[in-house]
Amino acid sequence: MRTENSINQNGCSVCQAGQENYTTFRPAHRPNTVFYQYDYRHTDSKLFSTVAPTLEECRVKRDKWLNDNKLNK
């Protein structure tokens, strides 16, 4: 079931090529902590997905992924 802040539909990312998509959530085991669920789909359609406590940390992980995979052309 898709919710208002979902970045997935039927378990698949809805992120478009060259775009990022993210939402926040509070895990049941840590209800006072906010995490970001983050997706980035490269222009070649490869998907990067991560979870981190801040949006900035998600983007740092994305940039490392781009660099490690030589996708930042």
C-alpha positions as CSV (number, residue, x, y, z in Angstrom):
1,M,0.0,0.0,0.0
2,R,1.4,3.4,-1.0
3,T,1.2,6.1,1.6
4,E,1.5,9.9,1.2
5,N,5.2,10.0,2.0
6,S,6.2,6.7,0.3
7,I,8.9,6.7,-2.3
8,N,7.9,3.2,-3.5
9,Q,5.0,1.8,-5.2
10,N,4.3,-1.9,-4.9
11,G,7.8,-2.3,-3.4
12,C,9.6,-0.6,-6.3
13,S,11.2,2.8,-6.3
14,V,9.3,5.5,-8.2
15,C,12.5,7.6,-8.6
16,Q,13.0,9.0,-12.1
17,A,16.3,8.9,-14.0
18,G,18.6,11.7,-12.9
19,Q,16.5,12.5,-9.8
20,E,16.6,11.9,-6.0
21,N,13.6,11.0,-3.9
22,Y,13.4,10.7,-0.1
23,T,11.1,10.5,2.8
24,T,11.5,10.5,6.6
25,F,10.4,7.8,9.0
26,R,10.6,6.8,12.7
27,P,11.5,3.2,13.3
28,A,9.3,1.4,15.8
29,H,12.3,0.4,17.9
30,R,13.5,4.1,18.0
31,P,10.3,6.2,17.9
32,N,12.1,9.5,18.9
33,T,14.7,9.2,16.0
34,V,14.1,10.3,12.5
35,F,15.7,8.6,9.6
36,Y,15.8,9.3,5.8
37,Q,15.0,6.7,3.2
38,Y,16.7,7.9,0.1
39,D,16.7,6.8,-3.5
40,Y,18.8,8.2,-6.4
41,R,18.4,6.9,-9.9
42,H,21.3,7.7,-12.2
43,T,20.7,8.8,-15.8
44,D,21.7,5.3,-16.9
45,S,18.8,3.9,-14.7
46,K,21.0,2.4,-12.0
47,L,19.4,2.8,-8.6
48,F,21.1,3.8,-5.4
49,S,19.1,3.4,-2.2
50,T,20.1,4.0,1.4
51,V,18.9,5.0,4.9
52,A,20.7,7.5,7.2
53,P,19.9,9.8,10.0
54,T,20.3,12.9,7.8
55,L,19.7,13.8,4.2
56,E,23.3,15.1,4.0
57,E,24.6,11.7,5.0
58,C,22.4,10.1,2.3
59,R,23.9,12.4,-0.3
60,V,27.5,11.7,0.9
61,K,26.8,8.0,0.5
62,R,25.4,8.6,-2.9
63,D,28.4,10.7,-4.0
64,K,30.7,7.9,-2.8
65,W,28.6,5.4,-4.8
66,L,28.9,7.5,-7.9
67,N,32.6,7.9,-7.5
68,D,33.2,4.2,-6.6
69,N,31.2,3.2,-9.7
70,K,32.6,5.9,-12.0
71,L,29.0,7.1,-12.6
72,N,29.6,10.8,-12.1
73,K,30.3,11.6,-15.7
